[in-house]
Amino acid sequence: MPATAVVVTALVLAPLAAPGYLLAYDMVFVPRQPLRWDLVAPSATLPRAVPLDALVSLATQVVPGWLLQRVVLAAVLLLAAIGAGRLVPAERTGTRLVAAVAYAWTPYLAERLLLGQWGLLLAYASLPWIAGSATRVREGDRRALIALLGFGALASVTPTGGVLALVTTAVMAARRSVLSAVAIAGVALLNTPWLLAAALTDAEARSDPDGVAAFAARAENWSGTLGSLLGTGGIWNAQTTLPSRESVLAPAGTLALLLLALGGAKALRDRWPAGAAIRLLVLAAGGFLVAAFVLLPGGRTVLEWLVATVPGAGLLRDGQKFVLPYALLLCLAMALGAERAAIRVGDRLAGRVVLAGALLLPVAIQPDLAFGAVNRLRPVPYPADFAVVARLVGDAPGPVLSLPLSAYHTYSWNLGRTVLDPLPRYLDADVVTDDRLVVGNIVVTGEDHRAAAARQALRTGTPLASLGLRWVVVQRVAGKAEVPAAALTGLRLVYDGPYLDLYENTLRTEVTTW
């Protein structure tokens, strides 16, 4: 099974054998991410990357960012495959391999990988280990507590992962025993970093209700949104959906997986400790309900009210990410269903053919995940401009404004891919970017008042120097209008590069606030 996991990992991440950094949407790695307080506990925005950013900053003090990126991405695929293979209750190696490949080759993993949400994928990879350890804890196995807390910590590098780890532990380990109580309390404590950061931030904890429509699950093919979710897909961003998900045959592949899973459901229930399969079913059904909630009559209205009224309810906007437990249940039951089908054919050789077909089924449904999603996951080097600007800003630290004002940029040097602005992680300074998110015609409001002030200044023609910032970096990106010359009044050009221009605020001594 480890050998199969290595093959799957190599097949998906093959382009990362080349040097450079894979920069795609939310995935931003830099040579050495500075360890700053605003990355540990952001004061102007909600702690969506707590404690993830702090951990990356610590790690890149020891290893370069390009190496860390490859280690964590390989860990996602290896842990997902091996974890599912170990968790499925089967003696046959073939059955375990089916579960391993199925869980490491889901549309969920592919779409979140293309969206760059590697922190969430660490939770995805940890879930089989958490579910298995929590089940053993419930049965009184003290040794499983260490594994549970270890993988719970790995999942808790993001708030969503921490919540999923806690809910999974609470459901799978639930029992009136001291060991179960300790396990649940321990995983709850792992959520402390982002909870404390949320309590300390100046940002509004309530979210823009427009984000519900922007982040709602979407239909990827003729089976509709529900059919996409049943296949573990349906992510809100159409740009991170593989072409195979739009195929007219994709729903047929989903149907085949579901039929196999139905055939293996009884075996899962019978082979696991009493009630364990039902608890996983409850967990999967709950996550699926969150993902599909906007499809229910009045569901969108209720969710909009929740995110606008209840602090922290913004976690529910992107409901499709909670399909994760369902993906695990589907893959485990599907592998057992394939085993049952192999047994029923009677002939040993024919049974092996059936298992081999089931093993290749997820790959056949989604062949374009191979070779880095057909070379979409290719690394690139940062232009030399970034290192030069980082050195100049580091010599005279102060607040930095990144222009054009946008959360995401499309760079020619990044093969035309869209990525989160790298400057806040590349520069050892407090970098202000636009924290709004534009999805189609929907603009989801941000929380940073400094970004709002910069937008107002650009809109009214007020010189940016009046805001009290120390530096302004103007990036050359595709599809963005030039920064108005009037906005740069009072700023001195310090560096003029092919991709970045750096301006210093010569009026800063006259300004007291930013």
QUIQUI-V475457 format. One record per run of one state. SS is the DSSP state (helix for helix, strand for strand, loop for the rest). FROM is the first residue (numbers start at 1). LEN is the number of residues. Records with the same first field share a line. If there is no record, write none. Layout:
SS: FROM-LEN / FROM-LEN
This chain:
loop: 1-1 / 13-1 / 18-3 / 22-2 / 26-1 / 28-9 / 41-11 / 60-5 / 88-5 / 104-3 / 115-3 / 139-5 / 156-3 / 173-5 / 190-2 / 201-9 / 215-9 / 231-7 / 241-2 / 247-3 / 272-4 / 296-3 / 310-3 / 317-2 / 345-3 / 366-1 / 376-4 / 381-3 / 396-4 / 404-4 / 411-7 / 421-2 / 427-4 / 433-4 / 440-2 / 445-4 / 461-3 / 468-3 / 476-9 / 489-2 / 497-3 / 506-2 / 511-4
helix: 2-11 / 14-4 / 37-4 / 52-8 / 65-23 / 93-11 / 107-8 / 118-21 / 144-12 / 159-14 / 178-12 / 192-9 / 210-5 / 224-7 / 238-3 / 243-4 / 250-22 / 276-20 / 299-11 / 313-4 / 319-26 / 348-18 / 367-9 / 384-12 / 423-4 / 449-12 / 464-4 / 485-4 / 508-3
strand: 21-1 / 24-2 / 27-1 / 380-1 / 400-4 / 408-3 / 418-3 / 431-2 / 437-3 / 442-3 / 471-5 / 491-6 / 500-6
